[in-house]
């Protein structure tokens, strides 16, 4: 399982587990969680900077709902 480290709004480093990467049309998303026992899923948009490095961006509520549906469909397919 892949792990990444991100920083919260207070600058505190938080380790996340990558649960899934998926796409909707031409937009890529990643589903992350912090605790294996009681996972709360965070969905972020994957964007690239000018050097081609992956960055993660927050998304608005409408886009989040669409991404949640796609993530749930992906999980259903994997079962």
N, CA, C and O atoms as a GROMACS GRO file, in nm:
protein
  316
    1UNK      N    1   0.085  -0.118   0.000
    1UNK     CA    2   0.000   0.000   0.000
    1UNK      C    3   0.089   0.124   0.000
    1UNK      O    4   0.180   0.135   0.082
    2UNK      N    5   0.063   0.215  -0.092
    2UNK     CA    6   0.143   0.338  -0.100
    2UNK      C    7   0.105   0.433   0.012
    2UNK      O    8  -0.010   0.441   0.053
    3UNK      N    9   0.205   0.505   0.060
    3UNK     CA   10   0.184   0.608   0.161
    3UNK      C   11   0.241   0.739   0.107
    3UNK      O   12   0.340   0.740   0.034
    4UNK      N   13   0.176   0.849   0.146
    4UNK     CA   14   0.228   0.981   0.112
    4UNK      C   15   0.217   1.068   0.236
    4UNK      O   16   0.138   1.040   0.326
    5UNK      N   17   0.297   1.172   0.240
    5UNK     CA   18   0.292   1.268   0.350
    5UNK      C   19   0.246   1.401   0.295
    5UNK      O   20   0.300   1.452   0.197
    6UNK      N   21   0.146   1.458   0.361
    6UNK     CA   22   0.093   1.589   0.326
    6UNK      C   23   0.095   1.676   0.451
    6UNK      O   24   0.117   1.626   0.561
    7UNK      N   25   0.071   1.803   0.434
    7UNK     CA   26   0.069   1.895   0.546
    7UNK      C   27  -0.071   1.954   0.561
    7UNK      O   28  -0.133   1.994   0.463
    8UNK      N   29  -0.120   1.958   0.686
    8UNK     CA   30  -0.252   2.016   0.710
    8UNK      C   31  -0.242   2.168   0.714
    8UNK      O   32  -0.135   2.225   0.693
    9UNK      N   33  -0.356   2.234   0.740
    9UNK     CA   34  -0.361   2.380   0.736
    9UNK      C   35  -0.273   2.445   0.843
    9UNK      O   36  -0.242   2.564   0.834
   10UNK      N   37  -0.232   2.369   0.945
   10UNK     CA   38  -0.144   2.421   1.050
   10UNK      C   39   0.003   2.387   1.024
   10UNK      O   40   0.089   2.416   1.108
   11UNK      N   41   0.032   2.326   0.909
   11UNK     CA   42   0.169   2.291   0.876
   11UNK      C   43   0.218   2.162   0.940
   11UNK      O   44   0.338   2.132   0.938
   12UNK      N   45   0.125   2.084   0.996
   12UNK     CA   46   0.160   1.958   1.060
   12UNK      C   47   0.161   1.846   0.955
   12UNK      O   48   0.066   1.833   0.877
   13UNK      N   49   0.267   1.768   0.954
   13UNK     CA   50   0.279   1.657   0.858
   13UNK      C   51   0.184   1.545   0.896
   13UNK      O   52   0.178   1.503   1.012
   14UNK      N   53   0.108   1.495   0.797
   14UNK     CA   54   0.013   1.386   0.818
   14UNK      C   55   0.042   1.279   0.714
   14UNK      O   56   0.055   1.308   0.595
   15UNK      N   57   0.052   1.154   0.759
   15UNK     CA   58   0.076   1.043   0.667
   15UNK      C   59  -0.058   0.985   0.622
   15UNK      O   60  -0.145   0.956   0.704
   16UNK      N   61  -0.073   0.968   0.491
   16UNK     CA   62  -0.194   0.912   0.432
   16UNK      C   63  -0.160   0.783   0.357
   16UNK      O   64  -0.051   0.767   0.303
   17UNK      N   65  -0.256   0.693   0.356
   17UNK     CA   66  -0.249   0.573   0.274
   17UNK      C   67  -0.327   0.602   0.146
   17UNK      O   68  -0.436   0.660   0.152
   18UNK      N   69  -0.273   0.563   0.032
   18UNK     CA   70  -0.342   0.581  -0.096
   18UNK      C   71  -0.431   0.459  -0.116
   18UNK      O   72  -0.383   0.347  -0.131
   19UNK      N   73  -0.563   0.482  -0.117
   19UNK     CA   74  -0.657   0.373  -0.136
   19UNK      C   75  -0.682   0.345  -0.284
   19UNK      O   76  -0.690   0.230  -0.325
   20UNK      N   77  -0.693   0.453  -0.364
   20UNK     CA   78  -0.722   0.434  -0.507
   20UNK      C   79  -0.690   0.561  -0.583
   20UNK      O   80  -0.697   0.672  -0.530
   21UNK      N   81  -0.654   0.543  -0.709
   21UNK     CA   82  -0.645   0.653  -0.805
   21UNK      C   83  -0.745   0.621  -0.914
   21UNK      O   84  -0.754   0.507  -0.960
   22UNK      N   85  -0.820   0.721  -0.957
   22UNK     CA   86  -0.923   0.700  -1.058
   22UNK      C   87  -0.943   0.827  -1.138
   22UNK      O   88  -0.898   0.935  -1.098
   23UNK      N   89  -1.011   0.815  -1.250
   23UNK     CA   90  -1.034   0.929  -1.339
   23UNK      C   91  -1.181   0.944  -1.371
   23UNK      O   92  -1.256   0.846  -1.377
   24UNK      N   93  -1.220   1.068  -1.390
   24UNK     CA   94  -1.352   1.102  -1.443
   24UNK      C   95  -1.324   1.191  -1.562
   24UNK      O   96  -1.266   1.299  -1.548
   25UNK      N   97  -1.365   1.146  -1.680
   25UNK     CA   98  -1.330   1.215  -1.804
   25UNK      C   99  -1.178   1.230  -1.809
   25UNK      O  100  -1.106   1.130  -1.807
   26UNK      N  101  -1.128   1.352  -1.815
   26UNK     CA  102  -0.983   1.373  -1.821
   26UNK      C  103  -0.924   1.422  -1.689
   26UNK      O  104  -0.811   1.471  -1.686
   27UNK      N  105  -1.000   1.410  -1.581
   27UNK     CA  106  -0.954   1.457  -1.450
   27UNK      C  107  -0.921   1.339  -1.361
   27UNK      O  108  -1.000   1.245  -1.348
   28UNK      N  109  -0.803   1.343  -1.300
   28UNK     CA  110  -0.758   1.236  -1.212
   28UNK      C  111  -0.783   1.273  -1.066
   28UNK      O  112  -0.774   1.390  -1.028
   29UNK      N  113  -0.815   1.172  -0.987
   29UNK     CA  114  -0.841   1.188  -0.844
   29UNK      C  115  -0.766   1.082  -0.766
   29UNK      O  116  -0.727   0.978  -0.821
   30UNK      N  117  -0.748   1.108  -0.638
   30UNK     CA  118  -0.688   1.010  -0.548
   30UNK      C  119  -0.775   1.004  -0.422
   30UNK      O  120  -0.820   1.106  -0.371
   31UNK      N  121  -0.797   0.881  -0.373
   31UNK     CA  122  -0.870   0.860  -0.248
   31UNK      C  123  -0.767   0.821  -0.142
   31UNK      O  124  -0.692   0.725  -0.159
   32UNK      N  125  -0.765   0.896  -0.033
   32UNK     CA  126  -0.667   0.879   0.073
   32UNK      C  127  -0.736   0.855   0.206
   32UNK      O  128  -0.851   0.895   0.225
   33UNK      N  129  -0.666   0.790   0.298
   33UNK     CA  130  -0.714   0.779   0.436
   33UNK      C  131  -0.595   0.776   0.530
   33UNK      O  132  -0.483   0.747   0.489
   34UNK      N  133  -0.622   0.809   0.659
   34UNK     CA  134  -0.513   0.818   0.756
   34UNK      C  135  -0.509   0.700   0.852
   34UNK      O  136  -0.401   0.666   0.900
   35UNK      N  137  -0.621   0.639   0.881
   35UNK     CA  138  -0.628   0.536   0.986
   35UNK      C  139  -0.684   0.408   0.927
   35UNK      O  140  -0.797   0.407   0.878
   36UNK      N  141  -0.607   0.301   0.933
   36UNK     CA  142  -0.651   0.175   0.874
   36UNK      C  143  -0.770   0.114   0.948
   36UNK      O  144  -0.850   0.043   0.888
   37UNK      N  145  -0.781   0.139   1.079
   37UNK     CA  146  -0.889   0.078   1.157
   37UNK      C  147  -1.022   0.148   1.135
   37UNK      O  148  -1.126   0.081   1.126
   38UNK      N  149  -1.022   0.278   1.128
   38UNK     CA  150  -1.145   0.355   1.104
   38UNK      C  151  -1.119   0.456   0.993
   38UNK      O  152  -1.106   0.575   1.018
   39UNK      N  153  -1.111   0.407   0.869
   39UNK     CA  154  -1.071   0.498   0.762
   39UNK      C  155  -1.178   0.602   0.728
   39UNK      O  156  -1.294   0.569   0.705
   40UNK      N  157  -1.136   0.728   0.726
   40UNK     CA  158  -1.218   0.836   0.672
   40UNK      C  159  -1.152   0.872   0.540
   40UNK      O  160  -1.034   0.908   0.536
   41UNK      N  161  -1.228   0.862   0.432
   41UNK     CA  162  -1.171   0.880   0.299
   41UNK      C  163  -1.170   1.029   0.262
   41UNK      O  164  -1.268   1.100   0.281
   42UNK      N  165  -1.057   1.072   0.209
   42UNK     CA  166  -1.041   1.207   0.155
   42UNK      C  167  -1.018   1.192   0.006
   42UNK      O  168  -0.934   1.112  -0.037
   43UNK      N  169  -1.092   1.268  -0.074
   43UNK     CA  170  -1.074   1.264  -0.219
   43UNK      C  171  -1.021   1.399  -0.265
   43UNK      O  172  -1.079   1.504  -0.237
   44UNK      N  173  -0.910   1.394  -0.336
   44UNK     CA  174  -0.845   1.514  -0.387
   44UNK      C  175  -0.823   1.501  -0.537
   44UNK      O  176  -0.812   1.390  -0.590
   45UNK      N  177  -0.818   1.615  -0.604
   45UNK     CA  178  -0.788   1.618  -0.747
   45UNK      C  179  -0.637   1.612  -0.765
   45UNK      O  180  -0.562   1.676  -0.690
   46UNK      N  181  -0.592   1.536  -0.864
   46UNK     CA  182  -0.450   1.527  -0.897
   46UNK      C  183  -0.423   1.624  -1.012
   46UNK      O  184  -0.485   1.614  -1.118
   47UNK      N  185  -0.332   1.716  -0.989
   47UNK     CA  186  -0.293   1.811  -1.094
   47UNK      C  187  -0.141   1.803  -1.110
   47UNK      O  188  -0.072   1.751  -1.023
   48UNK      N  189  -0.091   1.855  -1.219
   48UNK     CA  190   0.053   1.858  -1.243
   48UNK      C  191   0.102   2.002  -1.243
   48UNK      O  192   0.036   2.091  -1.296
   49UNK      N  193   0.219   2.023  -1.182
   49UNK     CA  194   0.279   2.155  -1.188
   49UNK      C  195   0.356   2.170  -1.319
   49UNK      O  196   0.354   2.080  -1.404
   50UNK      N  197   0.424   2.282  -1.336
   50UNK     CA  198   0.493   2.309  -1.462
   50UNK      C  199   0.608   2.212  -1.488
   50UNK      O  200   0.655   2.201  -1.602
   51UNK      N  201   0.654   2.141  -1.385
   51UNK     CA  202   0.761   2.042  -1.401
   51UNK      C  203   0.708   1.900  -1.421
   51UNK      O  204   0.786   1.806  -1.434
   52UNK      N  205   0.576   1.886  -1.422
   52UNK     CA  206   0.517   1.754  -1.439
   52UNK      C  207   0.502   1.675  -1.310
   52UNK      O  208   0.464   1.558  -1.312
   53UNK      N  209   0.532   1.740  -1.195
   53UNK     CA  210   0.515   1.674  -1.066
   53UNK      C  211   0.369   1.675  -1.024
   53UNK      O  212   0.297   1.772  -1.049
   54UNK      N  213   0.325   1.566  -0.959
   54UNK     CA  214   0.187   1.557  -0.913
   54UNK      C  215   0.166   1.642  -0.788
   54UNK      O  216   0.246   1.640  -0.695
   55UNK      N  217   0.056   1.718  -0.790
   55UNK     CA  218   0.012   1.795  -0.674
   55UNK      C  219  -0.132   1.755  -0.647
   55UNK      O  220  -0.200   1.703  -0.735
   56UNK      N  221  -0.178   1.778  -0.526
   56UNK     CA  222  -0.316   1.744  -0.490
   56UNK      C  223  -0.390   1.872  -0.456
   56UNK      O  224  -0.337   1.960  -0.387
   57UNK      N  225  -0.513   1.883  -0.504
   57UNK     CA  226  -0.593   2.003  -0.484
   57UNK      C  227  -0.729   1.965  -0.428
   57UNK      O  228  -0.784   1.860  -0.461
   58UNK      N  229  -0.782   2.051  -0.343
   58UNK     CA  230  -0.918   2.033  -0.293
   58UNK      C  231  -1.018   2.056  -0.404
   58UNK      O  232  -0.986   2.116  -0.507
   59UNK      N  233  -1.140   2.008  -0.383
   59UNK     CA  234  -1.244   2.023  -0.484
   59UNK      C  235  -1.371   2.075  -0.419
   59UNK      O  236  -1.392   2.057  -0.299
   60UNK      N  237  -1.456   2.139  -0.500
   60UNK     CA  238  -1.580   2.193  -0.445
   60UNK      C  239  -1.681   2.080  -0.421
   60UNK      O  240  -1.660   1.967  -0.462
   61UNK      N  241  -1.791   2.114  -0.354
   61UNK     CA  242  -1.888   2.013  -0.312
   61UNK      C  243  -1.949   1.935  -0.428
   61UNK      O  244  -1.967   1.814  -0.418
   62UNK      N  245  -1.982   2.004  -0.538
   62UNK     CA  246  -2.042   1.935  -0.652
   62UNK      C  247  -1.945   1.835  -0.714
   62UNK      O  248  -1.982   1.722  -0.746
   63UNK      N  249  -1.820   1.878  -0.731
   63UNK     CA  250  -1.719   1.789  -0.787
   63UNK      C  251  -1.690   1.674  -0.691
   63UNK      O  252  -1.666   1.561  -0.734
   64UNK      N  253  -1.693   1.702  -0.560
   64UNK     CA  254  -1.670   1.598  -0.461
   64UNK      C  255  -1.778   1.490  -0.468
   64UNK      O  256  -1.748   1.372  -0.459
   65UNK      N  257  -1.903   1.531  -0.484
   65UNK     CA  258  -2.012   1.433  -0.494
   65UNK      C  259  -1.993   1.344  -0.616
   65UNK      O  260  -2.014   1.222  -0.609
   66UNK      N  261  -1.955   1.403  -0.728
   66UNK     CA  262  -1.930   1.325  -0.850
   66UNK      C  263  -1.813   1.228  -0.829
   66UNK      O  264  -1.819   1.112  -0.870
   67UNK      N  265  -1.708   1.277  -0.764
   67UNK     CA  266  -1.590   1.192  -0.739
   67UNK      C  267  -1.624   1.080  -0.641
   67UNK      O  268  -1.576   0.968  -0.657
   68UNK      N  269  -1.706   1.109  -0.539
   68UNK     CA  270  -1.747   1.005  -0.443
   68UNK      C  271  -1.822   0.893  -0.514
   68UNK      O  272  -1.798   0.775  -0.488
   69UNK      N  273  -1.912   0.931  -0.604
   69UNK     CA  274  -1.988   0.829  -0.678
   69UNK      C  275  -1.895   0.742  -0.762
   69UNK      O  276  -1.910   0.620  -0.764
   70UNK      N  277  -1.800   0.804  -0.830
   70UNK     CA  278  -1.706   0.727  -0.912
   70UNK      C  279  -1.620   0.636  -0.825
   70UNK      O  280  -1.592   0.523  -0.863
   71UNK      N  281  -1.578   0.684  -0.708
   71UNK     CA  282  -1.497   0.603  -0.616
   71UNK      C  283  -1.578   0.484  -0.565
   71UNK      O  284  -1.528   0.372  -0.560
   72UNK      N  285  -1.704   0.508  -0.527
   72UNK     CA  286  -1.789   0.399  -0.479
   72UNK      C  287  -1.813   0.295  -0.589
   72UNK      O  288  -1.815   0.175  -0.561
   73UNK      N  289  -1.832   0.340  -0.713
   73UNK     CA  290  -1.848   0.247  -0.825
   73UNK      C  291  -1.722   0.164  -0.844
   73UNK      O  292  -1.729   0.044  -0.873
   74UNK      N  293  -1.606   0.226  -0.829
   74UNK     CA  294  -1.479   0.154  -0.840
   74UNK      C  295  -1.469   0.047  -0.732
   74UNK      O  296  -1.428  -0.066  -0.761
   75UNK      N  297  -1.507   0.081  -0.610
   75UNK     CA  298  -1.503  -0.017  -0.501
   75UNK      C  299  -1.598  -0.133  -0.528
   75UNK      O  300  -1.565  -0.249  -0.501
   76UNK      N  301  -1.717  -0.102  -0.582
   76UNK     CA  302  -1.814  -0.207  -0.614
   76UNK      C  303  -1.758  -0.303  -0.720
   76UNK      O  304  -1.779  -0.424  -0.711
   77UNK      N  305  -1.687  -0.248  -0.818
   77UNK     CA  306  -1.628  -0.331  -0.924
   77UNK      C  307  -1.520  -0.424  -0.869
   77UNK      O  308  -1.500  -0.534  -0.919
   78UNK      N  309  -1.450  -0.378  -0.765
   78UNK     CA  310  -1.340  -0.456  -0.708
   78UNK      C  311  -1.387  -0.568  -0.616
   78UNK      O  312  -1.311  -0.658  -0.583
   79UNK      N  313  -1.512  -0.562  -0.573
   79UNK     CA  314  -1.565  -0.665  -0.482
   79UNK      C  315  -1.598  -0.793  -0.554
   79UNK      O  316  -1.643  -0.889  -0.492
   0.00000   0.00000   0.00000
